[in-house]
């Protein structure tokens, strides 16, 4: 039976949220835990760099991170991105994996001490494995875990079916443009520069900087 709440009951409801600090708090506020987010953009516009900065912010508030580097794997380019994001070389609760089948991801999430935040980089690697609405099923199966999907961009939208599906259900939408992250959806929103000088050259304006 469908649950019905009065407005009083709704306002009395308590939520568990992510408590960001500094600039991430300005653009993200205190979003509720779990669900799906998406970060998309064209090549070389800061998707992976931005995702790693976000992962580091989650890690600093005590979350357990699994970053699935499905596209780049353990390539030097990904190592360089980790260094640019200043991910500590001995970061606890911050694990990185190469492409991992969906069923293996699920099995891992059922284990004790499973990650609480999973970054999936990116949808083009998983578009054939994730059938229609599989992303929604993953969200519903693991309600306490946040899934952050990365996606390439085409015509200012996620490039593939999986990316567009995730965006439809995403709590937070982040677009990477010219080394600038643009936040929207269920958050205060705003702009955050990954690299101040290069973003300034691209956009011609001075915005918040990590």
Buried (B, 14 or more C-beta within 10 A) or exposed (E): EEEEEEEEEEEEEEEEEBEBEEBBBBBBBEBEBBBBBBBBBBEEBBBBBBBBBBBBBBBEEEBBBBBBBBBBEEEEEBBEBBEBBEBEEEBEBBEBBEBBEBEEBEEBBEEEEBBBBBBBBBBBBBBEEBEEEBBBEBBEEBEEBBBBBBBBBEEEEBBBBBBBBBBEEBBBBBBBBBBBBBBBBBBEBBBBBBBBEBBBEBBEEEBBBB
